Structures are given as structure tokens and as C-alpha cells.
Amino acid sequence: MSTKQAGRLLGLSHRTLEDWRLKGLGPRFLKLGRRVRYRLADIAAYQDGCTFANTGEALAA
């Protein structure tokens, strides 16, 4: 899916995802020529890594 589609799915702006790519943050992505694409499995894996039981656990991460 495109950056805009991935952003909508994550509740983020596409600009945030663009910024995160430059910083090495966010979900993994594919670079196909000049196009950037996200796989649903990579977005799900990223979301799974952002799951915490409490705020202390989130702060420690």
C-alpha cells in the first residue's frame, strides 16, 4: 500500500511516515524504483511491537 494508505491505517499523516523513514523509525517498507510501499504484514508487526501492558512498560521501551 502507498504511504498515504499506510498513514490512514495507522492514524498518522503520510508526512510522519516519510519523516520516520528518514530517521529509521516506523514500519518496514519496500522501495520499488522510486515508489515506497508498505506491506500489511509489516504494519501489523510494527503495531505488535508498540503494544504494552502499562505506561511504565511503554516508558522503559
Backbone as JSON Lines, residues from 0, in Angstrom:
{"i":0,"aa":"M","n":[0.84,-1.17,0.0],"ca":[0.0,0.0,0.0],"c":[0.89,1.24,0.0]}
{"i":1,"aa":"S","n":[0.33,2.34,-0.42],"ca":[1.08,3.59,-0.51],"c":[1.31,4.19,0.88]}
{"i":2,"aa":"T","n":[2.15,5.2,0.94],"ca":[2.42,5.9,2.2],"c":[1.14,6.53,2.75]}
{"i":3,"aa":"K","n":[0.33,7.1,1.87],"ca":[-0.92,7.71,2.33],"c":[-1.87,6.67,2.87]}
{"i":4,"aa":"Q","n":[-1.96,5.53,2.22],"ca":[-2.84,4.46,2.69],"c":[-2.35,3.92,4.03]}
{"i":5,"aa":"A","n":[-1.06,3.73,4.16],"ca":[-0.48,3.23,5.41],"c":[-0.71,4.24,6.54]}
{"i":6,"aa":"G","n":[-0.55,5.51,6.22],"ca":[-0.8,6.55,7.21],"c":[-2.23,6.54,7.7]}
{"i":7,"aa":"R","n":[-3.17,6.39,6.78],"ca":[-4.58,6.32,7.18],"c":[-4.84,5.11,8.08]}
{"i":8,"aa":"L","n":[-4.24,3.99,7.74],"ca":[-4.41,2.78,8.53],"c":[-3.85,2.94,9.95]}
{"i":9,"aa":"L","n":[-2.73,3.63,10.06],"ca":[-2.09,3.83,11.36],"c":[-2.6,5.05,12.1]}
{"i":10,"aa":"G","n":[-3.4,5.87,11.44],"ca":[-3.89,7.1,12.07],"c":[-2.82,8.18,12.13]}
{"i":11,"aa":"L","n":[-1.91,8.16,11.16],"ca":[-0.82,9.12,11.08],"c":[-0.85,9.83,9.74]}
{"i":12,"aa":"S","n":[-0.2,10.96,9.66],"ca":[-0.1,11.62,8.36],"c":[0.98,10.93,7.53]}
{"i":13,"aa":"H","n":[0.85,11.04,6.22],"ca":[1.88,10.46,5.36],"c":[3.21,11.15,5.56]}
{"i":14,"aa":"R","n":[3.18,12.41,5.97],"ca":[4.41,13.15,6.24],"c":[5.15,12.56,7.45]}
{"i":15,"aa":"T","n":[4.4,12.11,8.44],"ca":[5.02,11.47,9.6],"c":[5.75,10.21,9.17]}
{"i":16,"aa":"L","n":[5.11,9.39,8.33],"ca":[5.77,8.18,7.84],"c":[7.0,8.52,7.01]}
{"i":17,"aa":"E","n":[6.94,9.58,6.22],"ca":[8.11,9.99,5.44],"c":[9.26,10.39,6.36]}
{"i":18,"aa":"D","n":[8.93,11.14,7.4],"ca":[9.94,11.56,8.38],"c":[10.52,10.36,9.1]}
{"i":19,"aa":"W","n":[9.66,9.44,9.52],"ca":[10.13,8.24,10.21],"c":[11.06,7.42,9.33]}
{"i":20,"aa":"R","n":[10.76,7.31,8.04],"ca":[11.65,6.56,7.14],"c":[13.06,7.13,7.14]}
{"i":21,"aa":"L","n":[13.15,8.46,7.12],"ca":[14.46,9.12,7.13],"c":[15.21,8.86,8.43]}
{"i":22,"aa":"K","n":[14.46,8.71,9.53],"ca":[15.06,8.52,10.85],"c":[15.22,7.04,11.22]}
{"i":23,"aa":"G","n":[14.75,6.15,10.36],"ca":[14.84,4.72,10.66],"c":[13.81,4.24,11.65]}
{"i":24,"aa":"L","n":[12.69,4.94,11.73],"ca":[11.61,4.58,12.65],"c":[10.43,4.02,11.87]}
{"i":25,"aa":"G","n":[9.4,3.59,12.58],"ca":[8.16,3.17,11.94],"c":[8.24,1.79,11.32]}
{"i":26,"aa":"P","n":[7.2,1.44,10.6],"ca":[7.14,0.1,10.0],"c":[8.14,-0.06,8.85]}
{"i":27,"aa":"R","n":[8.53,-1.31,8.61],"ca":[9.4,-1.61,7.47],"c":[8.66,-1.27,6.19]}
{"i":28,"aa":"F","n":[9.41,-0.98,5.15],"ca":[8.8,-0.59,3.88],"c":[9.58,-1.17,2.72]}
{"i":29,"aa":"L","n":[8.97,-1.16,1.57],"ca":[9.6,-1.61,0.33],"c":[9.93,-0.4,-0.52]}
{"i":30,"aa":"K","n":[11.03,-0.46,-1.21],"ca":[11.4,0.59,-2.16],"c":[11.43,-0.07,-3.53]}
{"i":31,"aa":"L","n":[10.46,0.27,-4.36],"ca":[10.32,-0.3,-5.7],"c":[10.58,0.8,-6.71]}
{"i":32,"aa":"G","n":[11.81,0.89,-7.17],"ca":[12.18,2.01,-8.01],"c":[12.09,3.29,-7.19]}
{"i":33,"aa":"R","n":[11.27,4.21,-7.61],"ca":[11.07,5.46,-6.87],"c":[9.91,5.37,-5.9]}
{"i":34,"aa":"R","n":[9.17,4.29,-5.97],"ca":[7.97,4.15,-5.15],"c":[8.28,3.49,-3.81]}
{"i":35,"aa":"V","n":[7.59,3.97,-2.78],"ca":[7.67,3.37,-1.45],"c":[6.34,2.69,-1.2]}
{"i":36,"aa":"R","n":[6.4,1.45,-0.74],"ca":[5.19,0.69,-0.45],"c":[5.33,0.02,0.9]}
{"i":37,"aa":"Y","n":[4.2,-0.18,1.54],"ca":[4.13,-0.86,2.83],"c":[3.31,-2.13,2.68]}
{"i":38,"aa":"R","n":[3.79,-3.21,3.31],"ca":[3.02,-4.45,3.33],"c":[2.19,-4.47,4.61]}
{"i":39,"aa":"L","n":[0.99,-5.0,4.49],"ca":[0.1,-5.09,5.64],"c":[0.76,-5.87,6.78]}
{"i":40,"aa":"A","n":[1.48,-6.93,6.45],"ca":[2.17,-7.73,7.48],"c":[3.21,-6.9,8.23]}
{"i":41,"aa":"D","n":[3.91,-6.0,7.54],"ca":[4.91,-5.15,8.19],"c":[4.25,-4.12,9.09]}
{"i":42,"aa":"I","n":[3.11,-3.61,8.68],"ca":[2.38,-2.66,9.52],"c":[1.86,-3.38,10.77]}
{"i":43,"aa":"A","n":[1.33,-4.58,10.6],"ca":[0.84,-5.36,11.74],"c":[1.98,-5.68,12.7]}
{"i":44,"aa":"A","n":[3.14,-6.05,12.17],"ca":[4.3,-6.34,13.02],"c":[4.74,-5.1,13.79]}
{"i":45,"aa":"Y","n":[4.72,-3.96,13.14],"ca":[5.07,-2.71,13.81],"c":[4.09,-2.42,14.94]}
{"i":46,"aa":"Q","n":[2.79,-2.59,14.66],"ca":[1.78,-2.37,15.69],"c":[1.96,-3.33,16.86]}
{"i":47,"aa":"D","n":[2.3,-4.57,16.58],"ca":[2.53,-5.55,17.64],"c":[3.69,-5.13,18.53]}
{"i":48,"aa":"G","n":[4.7,-4.53,17.93],"ca":[5.85,-4.05,18.7],"c":[5.56,-2.82,19.54]}
{"i":49,"aa":"C","n":[4.43,-2.18,19.29],"ca":[4.03,-0.98,20.03],"c":[2.97,-1.29,21.07]}
{"i":50,"aa":"T","n":[2.82,-2.56,21.42],"ca":[1.79,-2.98,22.37],"c":[2.43,-3.13,23.75]}
{"i":51,"aa":"F","n":[1.81,-2.49,24.76],"ca":[2.34,-2.51,26.12],"c":[1.24,-2.84,27.11]}
{"i":52,"aa":"A","n":[1.63,-3.37,28.24],"ca":[0.67,-3.72,29.29],"c":[0.34,-2.52,30.17]}
{"i":53,"aa":"N","n":[1.3,-1.58,30.3],"ca":[1.07,-0.41,31.14],"c":[2.01,0.71,30.7]}
{"i":54,"aa":"T","n":[1.82,1.89,31.25],"ca":[2.62,3.04,30.82],"c":[4.09,2.92,31.25]}
{"i":55,"aa":"G","n":[4.34,2.26,32.39],"ca":[5.73,2.05,32.81],"c":[6.49,1.22,31.81]}
{"i":56,"aa":"E","n":[5.84,0.2,31.28],"ca":[6.47,-0.64,30.27],"c":[6.74,0.15,29.0]}
{"i":57,"aa":"A","n":[5.82,1.01,28.63],"ca":[5.99,1.85,27.45],"c":[7.13,2.83,27.63]}
{"i":58,"aa":"L","n":[7.25,3.41,28.8],"ca":[8.33,4.36,29.06],"c":[9.7,3.68,29.05]}
{"i":59,"aa":"A","n":[9.76,2.44,29.51],"ca":[11.01,1.68,29.53],"c":[11.48,1.34,28.13]}
{"i":60,"aa":"A","n":[10.54,1.23,27.2],"ca":[10.88,0.89,25.82],"c":[11.45,2.11,25.16]}
